[in-house]
Amino acid sequence: MRIRSTIAGCGLALLAAAQGFAQDGTTSLTADLTLTDPASGQSMQPADGQMVRLNLTLTDAVTGQPPRGVPLQGWVRPVQTGNSSCEQAVRGFLTTGAVPTGSVNLNTSVLAMLSRDGSVGVIDPKLNLMSANMLAAFKLDEQPAGIVIDTAQMRVLATQGTLGQVMALPVPGGDAVVLATGLASPDGIAVTEDGDIWVTSSENGTLSRLAPDGTLRSSTELGAARVDLRDELDVPIVVFSDTGAIRLIDRTNGQTITDLGPQSPLSDVAAIGDIGLLSLPAGRSVAQVRYLDAVDVPIDIPLGLPFSRVSVSLDGRFALAWTPGEGTFVLIDLARAQVVQPVALRDATITEARIFNDAAYLLSHDGGFVGVIDLDTVDIGRAAEITEVRLGVKGDRPQGETALLLPLAPSPQLLAVDPVTQTGFVIEAMSGVNGMPPMDATRLRGGVPQKVLVVDRRLEETAPGQFSVTWAFPAGEYELMLTTGITGLSSCLRFEVQGTRQANGVMPVRMEVLKGSKPILAGEPHDMKLKFYGPEGELIKMPRTPILVPGFKSGWRTKVMAVPQSDGALAFQITLPHAGTFAVQPMQMPAHLGLRSAVLIEAVTQGD
């Protein structure tokens, strides 16, 4: 499906004048919007809730060439009565930086959170001020050993070791599907830019390459030992085994960059940009550098102590070695091939650490802070200066593998997650200079966080003048709103999603309470289920939802958490304190659903 529009100046003369800019002579651009299937790339007419890729092509109407370096921003809003004009909507966005309620913001990222109970939730930080910031929730049969974001198809991929499966969870919400099965205890997982999926199995020491639809392409044995997969931002993917075998994979096309046979057992391996590898031999007090032009000749760097984890700066200059649960770490100058700073935290241990941009960050939950070291100040003989960014809470260090300190690229910020308060604190780039405490935070509802991943929902420039993003929408008419800034250009491109259209983009749903055959006895626990149905009687699967239950006879009220079940229902247990009538009402609903009414239940006393 293809839609064309001319992008013209949006009439922001007052704003432009206030900023000291002029709009005279602004070049006109044309915009083509095509809707394609994210999996096949074929043109499509999307249906209700179906994933679709929005492909946008900008062209200079005068030269016929694509523009370069266009700072394009956009959002999708439902077409409904009362919408402001295109120009007014863009003016409002450029003034406030916010999109209207009910719109899909294509300028920000969302978060995928794996909880300790194996549930996965999708959270939009921009909805923090609303009653719920969750977009979707899924309950897996077991805690996944590996989890990764497939941005091209806007899904979360998770391994299920006991079941031998890879699950695909749509980020906008919907049904989880089994993408691949028959794998030998899959654990680590990564996705390359060609769409292929890479899965490791420690049970048989193999690395499997799957097509985007889950079909097995190839399987390679790396050694009969534990196999780890390291997937870091913007560097090649590293796969290594306990036996010391290492494979470096080009993340753009999945090609093998280098392949090392078994060496000595390894604790961790990280890529040094695209020029080499840094490894930590298990139980040894050294790090080994291997450059790709002489990969068989390791350079030993004495560390003084054995460490189990390592992080390398994107430019390949510095590295950080540490061990989770301990307070000692070292900073390594890779150009000099030596340790420049050994450091020990005081009364604190490290949960996670990483190098991001020009600083080293250390997350300590039992210390209640994120330590920041400016790498420009690091040198031999100069004491490391650690600025502590206080999180305001201390707690036990989380057990098991975690992902609780993550870059919010392309922003220079990081997110530090505290599982106790279920909160992600935004660490600003300047925090390492002045120790300023976090001024922004996101509630991570739905469980106790174990791993948090960033899902990039921004319009991505894939080539000059070409942008794309993948999402799913309820049935109805929509407008893709575009702007290049205050002095720039704006456009609104309409498209349609087939299915039963709902007023104002909200689907009315009916709730049914399943109380079971026994009466609800006051003072005794009772298991209950809720089911939700759409206008055509179709079952609507709901995420984990808080339920408010107030009594009509008294001022008593309580809140319970209803958990998704395999039959599509939400289940919870409740003890009503007295006989009488009570209401059952969800405290929050997905943005596109509207409850017609609450449901009443009756509690009785024994013998009534």
ABEGO torsion letter per residue (X at the ends): XBBBBBBBBAGAAAAAAAAGBBABGBBBBBBBBBBBBAAAGBBBBBBBGBBBBBBBBBBBAAAGBBBBGBBBBBBBBBBBBGBBBAAAAAAAAAAAGBBBBGBBBAABBBBBBBBAAGBBBBBBAAAAABABABABBBBBABBBABBBBBAAAGBBBBBBAAAGBBBBBBAAEEBBBBABBGBBGBBBBBBBAAGBBBBBBAAAGBBBBBBAAGBBABBBBAEBBBBBBBBBBGBBBBBBBAAGBBBBBBAAAGBBABBBBBBBBBABBBBBEAABBBBBBBGBABBBBBBAABAABBBBBBAGBBBABBBBBAAGABBBBBBBGBABBBBBBAAAGBBABBBBBBGBBBABBBBBEABBBBBBAAAGBBBBBBAAABBBGBBBBBBBBBAGBBBBBBBEBBBABBBAOABABBBBBBAAAGBBBBBBAAAAAAGBBBABBBBBBGEBBABBBBBBABBBBABBGBBBBBBBBBBEBBBBBBBAEAABBBBBBBBBBBEBBBBGGBBBBBBBBBAEABBBBBGBBBBBBBBBBBAAGBBBBBBBBBBBBBBAABABBBBBBBBBBAAGBBBBBBBBABBEBBBBBBABBBAABBBABBBBBBBBBBGX
